[in-house]
Amino acid sequence: MKIALVINYEFDSDYIEAIKQLTKLPLLESSEQDEFTHILCLEDSGLALKRLGLKTGENQKQSTRVDFQDSTLLYRKNSFGKQQGLAKAVGLNKHEPMQVLDATAGLGRDAFILASMGCQVSMLEQSLIIYSLLLDGFKRAEAVEDEALKSIMQNMSLHQAAAQDWFTEIIEGKKEQPDVIYLDPMFPPRNKNANVKKDIALLQEILGFDEDNDSLLEAARNCAKHRVVVKKPGSKVSKGGIKPSFVVPGKTAHFEVFV
């Protein structure tokens, strides 16, 4: 897998340099992309991660970006209630909004929903590529003249860090202990035919799969004040591993809760 940075829009040179320094990626022209499997592309609509490939003679691109103004995400926010799966798993159906540590932020969508419910959400992302997408999403959202959106963004903070390192600092008293730790690690598909959303599949190509989720869970349980929530794909609870206190079911994903 080879990734490069491509600029397709006129941006402030300082911003371009900041992205280059952050991602550590080579800067290429669009015409030089053939040898790369993925590109991080800076466009007028924001920073996007794209897959490059050839199929039946045509260049087939799939891309994803962090967009906190996305219509699907805003619809989910507007229809979200305290009795829905994520809220119940975190405990918002019974408690006031809490301090949540999203230790595997990904594209930040669940963090955004929790922040819209009033939670103070600290987001951790280890990958510099994904962190760059999140940072760009924050930058664009904070520039919008929308007080409701700004209010949600003020409930979110972003950190480039590994979850295990952050947990160690909590144990050492260097970081604040959160009420809830939320984990949404990359689980391998249970079978070859499992449907995976295109943007999630793209993240899996960059991040790979988390192989040692039990140790991550154990570390999280030593750090959370009240509970740890693990989001897992599929509607069925997986066998083996650490048994949860209870499970909040769902159609495409379920939440295992450890109190």
N, C-alpha and C positions, 0 to 999 in steps of 0.2 A: 504494500500500500504506500503510495507516494502522494503527498499533499502539497499544494502550492497556493500562494496568495495572488489574486488577480484583482486589479482595480478597473472597474468599468464605468466610473463616474468621477467627476472632478470634486475632490474633497480637500479640505484644509490639509496642507502638507504635514502639520504637526500630528493630526489625527491618523494619517496614513503611517507615519513613522511610529506612532504609539502602537498601532495594530501589528506592524512588522516586528517591533521589539517584543511585544507580548507573545505572539504566536511562534516566533522563531522560524517562520516559513519563508522560502524564497519567493521573491516578487517576479511574476512573469507577465508577459503580454498574452492576450487571448489566443494568438496564433501559435503559442508555444505549449499548448496544453496536452498534446497527444500522449506524452509519456507519463502523464499523471492519472491516478485513479480518482482523485477527489481534488476539488479546489475550494478555497475559502474566498468568496467573491464579494467585493465591496461595490454595491450598486446604489442607485438613487433610493431604492426601497429599503436599504440596510444591508447588513452583513449576512451572507447566506452560505451554507455548506452544500456543495453540489457533488453528485456522483457523475463521473464521466464514463462513457462506454459506447461501444458500437454494437448495433443490432440491425440486421438486415440492411446494412449500408447506411443507416441513419444514426446520428448521434442522439442517444437517449439520455436525457438529463433528469435526475431527480434531485430535489433540493429541499432544504428546511432552513428556517430562520426563527428567531425568537421575536414574536410580535404580540405584545400585550394589548394591542388594539384589534386583534384578529376577531372577526365576526363570530366564529364558532366558539372561541374562548369567552367572549362577552356574553353570548347566549347562555353558555354554561353557567357563568357567574350570575346572570339575572334569574336563572331558573333554579339556582342552588338553594337548598334549605338545610336546616339543622338536622333533619331526619334522613338526609341522604348519606350514602356510605362513608365518604371521606370525613364528613362532619361528625358522624356517630363514632367513627374509629378514633378520631382525635379527642372526642369527648365534648364537642360543642353543643350536643343535644342536652347536656346536663350541667355544663359549666360555662362561665364567662370566657371570652377570648383569652388565649394563653400565649406564653412564649414558646414558639415552635422552632426547633432546629431541623431544617430540611437538609440532611447530611449527604444526599445524593440528588442534587438539584435538577440535573438534566436540562430540559427546555423550560423549566420554571412554571409550568402550568398549574400544578397542584399547589405550589407555593402562592401563586397569584390568587387562586380561589380561597385559600385559607386567609390570606391578607385581606381579601374583600369581605371576609366574615369578621374582621377586626383583630385577628391574631397578629402578633409581632413575629415575623418569620425571618430567621437568619438562614441564608442559603449557602451551602458549600458545594463547590465544583472543583474537582481535581484536574480535569483535562483542560489544558490551555485553549484548545480549539473550542470546546463547548463553553468555557468561561468567556471567551471572546464574543461568542454569539449572545450570551446573556448580557454582557456588558453593553453591547450595541443595542439590545432590546431595551435595557434600562435607559440609555442615552436618548433614544427616540421617544420613549413613553414620557420621560420627564420634560421633553421639549414641547409636548402637546398642551394647548390651552384647554384643558379639561379638568375641572376641579375634582370630579369624582375619581378619575384615573390617578391624578396626583395624590389624592388621599390614600388610595390603595398602595401606590408605589412607596409612599412614606412609611408604610408598615413592613417594607421588605428591605433587607440588606444583603449584599452579595460579597462573598469571600472566595478567593482562589486558594483552596486548601484541601488536603486529604482528610476524610472523616476520622480515620484512626488517629492522626496527629492532633486533630481538634479535641477528640475524646481524651487523649492523654493530658492536654492542657486543662481540660475541665477537672480531671482527677487531681491535678497539681494545684488547682485553685487559680489558674491563670485566666480561665474563661468562665463566664457565667453559666451556671447549671440551668438548662432549659426545663420547662414543664413537660414538654413532649419532644421526643425525637422521632422524626419521620424518615423512613428508609424506602426507597424505590430502586433497588439495585437491578442490574441487568441480569435477568435469569435466562439460561439457555432455554430454547423452545422445548416443550415436552415431546413433540413429535414433528416430523418433517413437514407435515401439512398444516401446522399451526399458522393461522393468519396473524401477521405482524404489520402494524401500520407502517407506511413507507418511511415516515420521518423517524420512527423508532428503529426500523431496520437500518437506516442510515447512521444513527447513533451507535448501534451495535457494531457496525463496521469500523467505526473510529475507536470505540471504547473497549470492544470485546465483551466478554461475560465475566461477572464476578464469581469467582470460584470458591471463596471462603466466606460465605454469607453468615454462617453460624458464629464465627469469631467477631464479625462486625456487629451482629446482634447482641452478643454477650457484652461487648464493650459499651454499646449504646445503653444497655440495661443498667450498667453501673453508673451512668451519667445522667439519665433522665429523672426528674423529680417524681413524675406521676406515671408515665407510660411510654412505651415504644410501639410505634405502628409500622408494620411492614406491608407494603403493597406488593401483591403477587399476581401474575397473569392467570387468567382462567377463573372459572367459577368454583372449581374443586380445590379443597385444601390438600396440599401435598403431604405425602406420608414421610415419616422420618423427621429428623431435625428436632429442634426445640419446640415443645408443645405450647401453643399460645393460650392465654387466659380465656380469650373468646375470639370469635371470628365474625366479621361483618361481611355478609355475602354480596356479590354483585354479578352482573351478566358477563362482563368481559374481564373483570379483575375482582379480587377480594382482598380484604384487609385483615391481617392477623395482628391481634393486639396483645401486648405483654404488659401486665401491671404489677 
